Amino acid sequence: MRTTDVLVVGAGPTGLALACGLLSQGASVRVVDRAAGPATTSRANFLHARGSEVLNRLGALGTLPSEALKAMTITTYVGNRPVARLRFGDVGMRTAAPPMLISQARVEAALRARLARLGGQPEWATPLLDASQDADGVTAVLGDGQPVRARWLVGCDGTASTTRELSGIGFPGTRVSERFLLADVHLDWDLDRTGTTGWVHRDGMVGAMPMPMPEPGGPDDLWRILAYDPGEHDGKPTERQILDRVQEILSERTGHSTGPIRGATWASAFSVHRRLADSYRRGRMLLVGDAAHAHAPFGGQGMLTGLGDAENLAWKLALVVSGQARDSLLDTYQSERRPLAAKVLRGSTATTRVNIASGPVGRFLRDRMVVPLLNVSAIQRWATYSTSQLWVSYRRGPLADSGERGGLPSGWPGGRRGRRPRAGDRIADLACLRADGTPSRLHAEFGAHWALLIPAGAADACLATARRWLGERVTPLRRASGSPEVGGLDDTEPDDVGLDDVVLVRPDAHVAWRGEADSAGLERWLRNALVGEERPTR
Ligand SMILES: Cc1cc2nc3c(=O)[nH]c(=O)nc-3n(C[C@H](O)[C@H](O)[C@H](O)COP(=O)(O)OP(=O)(O)OC[C@H]3O[C@@H](n4cnc5c(N)ncnc54)[C@H](O)[C@@H]3O)c2cc1C
């Protein structure tokens, strides 16, 4: 029987990201997918800043920022009158990677290329059919009928997840909307291609987003049209019926004349559901991405949240697989990520309800109050910030516990009351110096590594402690004074990481522990986080 440390089911963005993270941190991985090959159409088109950061840390960002469309505005019309222009700007949180208007297919291709460089590749036409688990692992049956033995099985297999079903994890939720139509179409019209355009209309909203050409050098005429089309409908529409209806809606609701739809790369009809898995783990089976949470597309949060899940789980599972941590560390994956998904689902549900409001009060509030507010620069900053997910913090999670587990006095999160970033917070992309004195940026140093910010001269004991628990994948760095310009970022935003602070940063750029050069405190945090009171055995 073939064996592997981790069987990743699903080669969508989250499965690929997880596999890259695991392989780069030393675990053996198989990635299987039931599809015959990579998807050529894209559901997601927008990746907010945190998603770009994850790709960057995984080594998969590559040329995506230069390929992305520079179309970071949303202009909203009521009738044919533009009433608001929302600009997604600089998040102001010193990110090394910008938000991108880029197709999901390109993101997946970049992840596959990274996976190949790490020695992995998805096995297509290989569905997971069955799985049973015992104390030591999971025996899975794939499409070829051959059993596979894995120490862990992770379902990255989307909203209809087979893994979730086989592990018996519930997926409660509710339907949020009636029918939406989506069509990626070739179309001539006089619409601005430097941003997305939306129309609020009493019969339902319509959105038009410019899309990059699938083939380089082709005409610049591909648009994604998303239209709300509630009411009675018989069965599942054909592609022709969707395109005809979309053409009708464009002329009825946008006030812009368009040419005829010349062709489509994708057409789909769906209703929005909001669902959250009861649990992210059952024994040796775990869920990541859409398998764990189903989103409305509004706000572009689905793939973004899935990539964050994958990065969070990858370093934990790699430590468990290598015997450096007990499997209780995996429970912190759910504790950190499920509350975030619940919050994101509340936000995307609320956005959907505003978009589809059809009663007179709802329409009045949306058209006269919410939409005009989008012109206010403070609201624009808030929208950029809240969709970016750079604010995500695990401060309330078990690994940031400042009392029993961390061994730090309670009320002193991360060892220092009120100083940010605290334990659990994302750390910004700070200027720092490598051990040999060369200037760098913190986020350039992660990859499969932990970072240890240490003051000059106090390095040895802390570094030795971190390496005793985490092995050689700990990079010592010094916080740089001044502002070396690396990657075009300036260092004007204040933070509270001083030259004398010791900060251990996880591979996902969240603060694990911070304090003074006191190796006993660091040791306590590592022991409690990784194994409780005992050292692990393989
Ligand atoms: C219209 C629309 C627009 C969207 N826009 C955005 C956006 O702008 N930004 C954003 O962040 N998100 C967006 N999303 C959400 C995003 O597309 C999803 O969140 C994302 O695809 C989830 O990735 P995943 O890897 O978890 O699952 P999926 O992409 O669904 O991948 C699951 C994979 O598992 C495979 N699989 C399924 N069952 C099995 C099995 N039994 N065995 C083996 N393989 C299996 C499938 O073939 C598939 O390849 C949008 C979604 C929609 C519908």
PDBQT file of the ligand as one rigid body, heavy atoms in Angstrom, charges set to zero:
ROOT
HETATM    1  C1  LIG A 601     -18.670  33.770  -8.643  1.00  0.00    +0.000 C 
HETATM    2  C2  LIG A 601     -17.618  33.644  -7.595  1.00  0.00    +0.000 A 
HETATM    3  C3  LIG A 601     -16.696  34.660  -7.442  1.00  0.00    +0.000 A 
HETATM    4  C4  LIG A 601     -15.712  34.571  -6.446  1.00  0.00    +0.000 A 
HETATM    5  N1  LIG A 601     -14.825  35.596  -6.307  1.00  0.00    +0.000 NA
HETATM    6  C5  LIG A 601     -13.889  35.532  -5.344  1.00  0.00    +0.000 A 
HETATM    7  C6  LIG A 601     -12.915  36.572  -5.215  1.00  0.00    +0.000 A 
HETATM    8  O1  LIG A 601     -12.910  37.538  -5.977  1.00  0.00    +0.000 OA
HETATM    9  N2  LIG A 601     -11.972  36.457  -4.241  1.00  0.00    +0.000 N 
HETATM   10  C7  LIG A 601     -11.929  35.376  -3.393  1.00  0.00    +0.000 A 
HETATM   11  O2  LIG A 601     -11.064  35.333  -2.511  1.00  0.00    +0.000 OA
HETATM   12  N3  LIG A 601     -12.826  34.359  -3.514  1.00  0.00    +0.000 NA
HETATM   13  C8  LIG A 601     -13.788  34.398  -4.459  1.00  0.00    +0.000 A 
HETATM   14  N4  LIG A 601     -14.652  33.365  -4.632  1.00  0.00    +0.000 N 
HETATM   15  C9  LIG A 601     -14.518  32.147  -3.784  1.00  0.00    +0.000 C 
HETATM   16  C10 LIG A 601     -13.416  31.198  -4.308  1.00  0.00    +0.000 C 
HETATM   17  O3  LIG A 601     -13.636  30.875  -5.652  1.00  0.00    +0.000 OA
HETATM   18  C11 LIG A 601     -13.395  29.935  -3.448  1.00  0.00    +0.000 C 
HETATM   19  O4  LIG A 601     -13.395  30.329  -2.097  1.00  0.00    +0.000 OA
HETATM   20  C12 LIG A 601     -12.170  29.064  -3.736  1.00  0.00    +0.000 C 
HETATM   21  O5  LIG A 601     -12.235  28.460  -4.991  1.00  0.00    +0.000 OA
HETATM   22  C13 LIG A 601     -12.058  27.962  -2.682  1.00  0.00    +0.000 C 
HETATM   23  O6  LIG A 601     -10.913  27.206  -2.939  1.00  0.00    +0.000 OA
HETATM   24  P1  LIG A 601     -10.805  25.701  -2.424  1.00  0.00    +0.000 P 
HETATM   25  O7  LIG A 601      -9.469  25.238  -2.856  1.00  0.00    +0.000 OA
HETATM   26  O8  LIG A 601     -11.150  25.644  -0.990  1.00  0.00    +0.000 OA
HETATM   27  O9  LIG A 601     -11.968  24.911  -3.170  1.00  0.00    +0.000 OA
HETATM   28  P2  LIG A 601     -12.189  24.705  -4.728  1.00  0.00    +0.000 P 
HETATM   29  O10 LIG A 601     -11.606  25.816  -5.504  1.00  0.00    +0.000 OA
HETATM   30  O11 LIG A 601     -13.644  24.420  -4.885  1.00  0.00    +0.000 OA
HETATM   31  O12 LIG A 601     -11.346  23.411  -5.070  1.00  0.00    +0.000 OA
HETATM   32  C14 LIG A 601     -11.774  22.137  -4.639  1.00  0.00    +0.000 C 
HETATM   33  C15 LIG A 601     -11.071  21.084  -5.486  1.00  0.00    +0.000 C 
HETATM   34  O13 LIG A 601     -11.373  19.813  -4.926  1.00  0.00    +0.000 OA
HETATM   35  C16 LIG A 601     -11.652  18.905  -5.975  1.00  0.00    +0.000 C 
HETATM   36  N5  LIG A 601     -12.500  17.831  -5.435  1.00  0.00    +0.000 N 
HETATM   37  C17 LIG A 601     -13.783  17.905  -5.050  1.00  0.00    +0.000 A 
HETATM   38  N6  LIG A 601     -14.199  16.715  -4.592  1.00  0.00    +0.000 NA
HETATM   39  C18 LIG A 601     -13.142  15.865  -4.677  1.00  0.00    +0.000 A 
HETATM   40  C19 LIG A 601     -12.938  14.487  -4.359  1.00  0.00    +0.000 A 
HETATM   41  N7  LIG A 601     -13.906  13.719  -3.850  1.00  0.00    +0.000 N 
HETATM   42  N8  LIG A 601     -11.715  13.944  -4.584  1.00  0.00    +0.000 NA
HETATM   43  C20 LIG A 601     -10.700  14.696  -5.106  1.00  0.00    +0.000 A 
HETATM   44  N9  LIG A 601     -10.863  15.994  -5.438  1.00  0.00    +0.000 NA
HETATM   45  C21 LIG A 601     -12.050  16.583  -5.219  1.00  0.00    +0.000 A 
HETATM   46  C22 LIG A 601     -12.315  19.749  -7.050  1.00  0.00    +0.000 C 
HETATM   47  O14 LIG A 601     -12.187  19.139  -8.329  1.00  0.00    +0.000 OA
HETATM   48  C23 LIG A 601     -11.544  21.062  -6.920  1.00  0.00    +0.000 C 
HETATM   49  O15 LIG A 601     -10.425  21.105  -7.789  1.00  0.00    +0.000 OA
HETATM   50  C24 LIG A 601     -15.659  33.434  -5.602  1.00  0.00    +0.000 A 
HETATM   51  C25 LIG A 601     -16.592  32.401  -5.766  1.00  0.00    +0.000 A 
HETATM   52  C26 LIG A 601     -17.563  32.505  -6.753  1.00  0.00    +0.000 A 
HETATM   53  C27 LIG A 601     -18.558  31.382  -6.907  1.00  0.00    +0.000 C 
ENDROOT
TORSDOF 0
